[in-house]
Amino acid sequence: MRWHWLTLESNDALVELLGRIEEHDDPPYRTTAEESAETFVQVGADAGNAKVLGIDADGVPRAYAIVRVRPTAGTYRALCDGGVDPAWRSRGIGATLLDWQLRAARVILDAAGQGSALAVVHVEDNMTHAQTMLRLAGFVPTRWYTEMRRDLALPLPDVQPKGKVTIEPWNPALDDAVRRAHNDAFKDQWGGEQHTPETWVQGRTYFAPQWSFIALDRTSDRARVAGYLMSGRYEGDWEAQGWTEGYTEILGVREEWRGMRVATALLVTAMRAYAADGMEYAGLGVDSPAPGGDFGLFGQLGYEPTRHSLMFTRSV
């Protein structure tokens, strides 16, 4: 196998490889060319990145690895992504690429004058071989993720937030105010990322403003953002997962307005919008520091688990 730096010009080859990997592993999603192209968008906050693509003697892409080092929640993270063509597995390529990612991250950190970072890898719950490889490389599971869905054919409660808070349609003019509200809402959350105006707008290829809402407190003449819900429309995943859905990407409520039914009202408003557009389910993801557990508000609203994944980490 010959290795090349992975660039946007190689995106078609990467999508071809991802198609074979996803067809074999059958995750409940499929990566589109538009989503893959987001990989190559430069983010100013990043300390650096490295990407390689492995090509066989016939010019067929067979493996790839990407590592992006960025500041997150007061530390640095080396976000690692990669995969190997099913026909080329069990040859040690995955372990070799993981080792390369860790060494590449170290080079980036040294150049940035950073002493350490947390290497992060996400894997599906059923990918036991990948999990074994990660454990052998010194990674440990540190976060558990659950994807959930709510049947929109079931009745929805009539919920209104307390006080003078109203749930209003997405307004592009308030986009930066929502960013600041997000930073405030997540400042003390595990892994909460403080977004700059540049990073805030990254990864919005499938952002659905018609399914997104803002909670505004109009107690005074100047409305304040109390909370927000941003949705995505991932039509490319619907066939693989077996149903249509509106997906809640981010839900946030600032501390001052917690306990006032703001989150519940936002979720129910979004679910009504999903249903009005013919969606079968509402979807979202939750994470926790341990497997299982109580899903709180989401469980109360009728969301049920559909699949699980893990985040593995180690120092680098």
N, C-alpha and C positions, 0 to 999 in steps of 0.2 A: 504494500500500500504506500502511495505517495501522499505526503501531507502538504497542504497549501493553507495560506492565511485565508480565512473565510471573510468575504466582503459582500456588499450588497449585490455586486455583479454575479455572485454565486447563489443568490437567493433561490432561484429556480431549482438548482441542484439540491439545496438543503430541503426544500419543500418535497422534492421527489423522494429523498431519503426518509423524511419524517412520515410520508405517506406509507411507505413499506413498514416502518416501525410501528405506526399506529394501527395499521391493518392487522398486524400480527398480535400485538399486545392488547388491542381492542379496548383502549380507555374510552370513557364516555365523552370524548371530544375529538375534534379533528382540527389540525392547524392549517389555516388558510395562508395563502401567499401574503395577504395584507398583514396578518398577525406576525408571520415570520419576519417581514420587513421591519417591524418595530424593533427587532433585535439590533438593528444597525443604526438606530437613532442615537446620536451622541447626547449624553446628558451632562451638563456642565458640572454638576456636583460629583460625578464619578471620578475616582482617583485614577482609573484606567481600566482597560479590558484587553482580552486576548481571545481569539477565535480561530479554530483550525477545522479543516475539512479533509477527510481521508478518501482518496480516490484509488480504485483498483487499476490493474493493468489495462482494462478495457475502457477506462474513463468513467466508471460507474461510482457514484458517491456511496461510501460504505460506513462511515462513522464521522462524528463531529463532536467538538467540545467547545464550550464557551465559559469564560469566567469574567465576571464584572465586579469590580471592587468599588464600593460606594459607602459613604458615611450614613449610618442609620441609627437613630435612637442613642446618640452619644458615643457610639463606637463605630467600627468599620466592619462590613460584611463582604465576604467573597462569595458571590452568588454563582453557583456552578450548575451548568446544564449540559447534557450530552446524551449520546445514544449510539448504538451499534446496529447495523443491519442484521436482522435475525439470521440470515445465512452466514454471517461472519462471527457469530457469538461463540463463546466457550474457547476462545483463542487468547484470552488475556488482554484483549484490546481495551475493554472497559476499565480494568484496573490500571492499565498504562495511562489512559486518558485522565483518570482521576488523579494520578500522581502528577501528571503534567499540569493539571489545573492548580494543584496546591503549590507547585513550584512557580508557576506563572503568577499566581497571586502574591507570592513572597517577593518576587521581582518588582511587581507594581507597588507593593507596600514599602519596600526599601526606597524606591524612587520617590515616593511621596513622604518619606520620613516618618512612617508609621510603624510602631513596634509590633503590633499584632492585629489580627482580625478574626472574625468567626466565619469559617467556611460553612456554607449552607447548601444542602441538597434536598430537594423534595422528591419523594417516591410514592407511588400508589401502594396501598396496603397489601395488595396481592403480589407485588414484585419482590418475592422473597430472595431471589438470587442477587438482585441489586442491593437489598438490605444486608445480606451476608457480606458482600464486597465492601460495603461502607463500614461495617463493624470491624472487618479485618484491617481497614485503613485507619482505625482509631476514631471513627464517628460514633456518636450515640444519638438515639432518638430523644428529642427535646420538646417537640410540639406535635400535637395530634389534630388533624383537620377532618371535619365532617361536612360533606355536601348534603343539603337537605332540600326537600321540595314540599309544596303545599298544594293540594288539589283545589283548583279554582272552581270546580263544580259544586263544592260545599259552600254553605252560606257563610258570608263574611259579617263580622260584628260591625255595629255602627259605633265608631269611636271618634271622639273629638278631644283635642288637647285641652288642658285646663288653662285658665287665664285668658289673656288676649292674644294667644298664639293661634295663627291660622296656617293651614297647609296650602301652599300655592304652587302653581306650575313652575317648572324650571325656567329661570330667567338668566340668559347669558350675561346681562349687565351686572348680575350679582355673583358671577363666577369667582372673582377674586375674594369677595366677602365670604363665600363658602369655603374657599381655601383656608382663609384665616380661621374660620370657625372649626374646620377640620384639625388644624394644627393645635388649636386650643382643646378640642374634645379628646384628642389622642396624645396629648403631651405626656401623660403619666401611664399610658397603656404599654403593655409589653410589645416591643418591636415597632412602636408607633413612629412613623416617618414624618419629620417636619418638612413639608413641601415648600419649595420655592415656586414662583410663578412658572418657571420653566419645567420643573419636574411634575407639577400639578397637572399639566395638560398632556403628559406622555401617556401612551397606551390607550388612547380613546378611539381606536379604529371602529369599535362596535358600540360606542356610547349611544344610549337611547334617550335623548332629552325629553321625548314625549312620555317616557315612563319615569322621569326623575322629578323630584319635588323638593321644595325648600319650606322649612317651618320658620315663620317670621313672627317675632314678638312686636306687636304694634301698641304697646303700652304708652310709648311716647311718640312724638312726631316723627322721630327717626327710627324706622324699623330695624330690628337687630335679628341676625340669623341665630335661631335657637337650635336648629338641627337641619339635617338634609339627608336625602336618599338619592343615590345615583345608580342607574340601571344600565345593563348591557343587553343587546339583542344578538345572540350567537346562533344564527340560523344554521351555520355550518356544522354545529354539534347536534342538532335535533335528531337527525337520522341515527347517529351513533348511540345516543342516549335513549332513544325510543319515545320521546315526547317533546312537545313544544313548550317553551317557558320564557317568561320574563325573568331576568337574573338581577338580583340586587347586588351590585358591586360593593358599594360603601354605604354604611348607615352610621351616622354620627349625631350625638346630642351633647351639647355643651353642659357642663356641670350645673350651672345655674338653673337649667330647665329639666334636669332629670327628676323622675318621679311625677311628671306632669302629663304622662301618656303621649308624649311627643313621638317617641320611637314607634309606639303601637299605631298611632294615627298615620305616620309616614308609611309604615308597612302596609296597612290596610288600604290606604289611598293608592299605593303602587299596585297592589294586587287587583284592585278594581280596574286600573288602567290596563294591566296585563289581560285580564278577562275580557275587557271591552274590545281588545284587538284579537280575540280568538285564541289566546294562549290557554293551554291545558293546565299548566302548573306555574307557580312562583318558585324560584330557586334562589339559594344563597349558600354561603359557606361560613362555618364557625370554627374556631380553634380553641384549644385548651392545653394546659400543661400536663394533662394525663388523659389516657384513653377513656372513652365513655363519659359518664357524667350527666348532669341535668342541663337541658337545653333552654331552660328558663322561658323567656318571652316567646321564643320561636316555637317551643313545644306547646305552649299555651295557645298559640295561634294556629296550631295544626300542622306545622312543618314536621316532616319525618325524614330520617337519615336515608341516603341512597348509596353512598360510598364513603370510603375513608382513605386518608393518605397521611404520611408522616414527614416531618422535617428532621433531618439528621444534621448534626453540627460537630465541629471540632475546631480547636485553635489552629491558626496557621501563622 
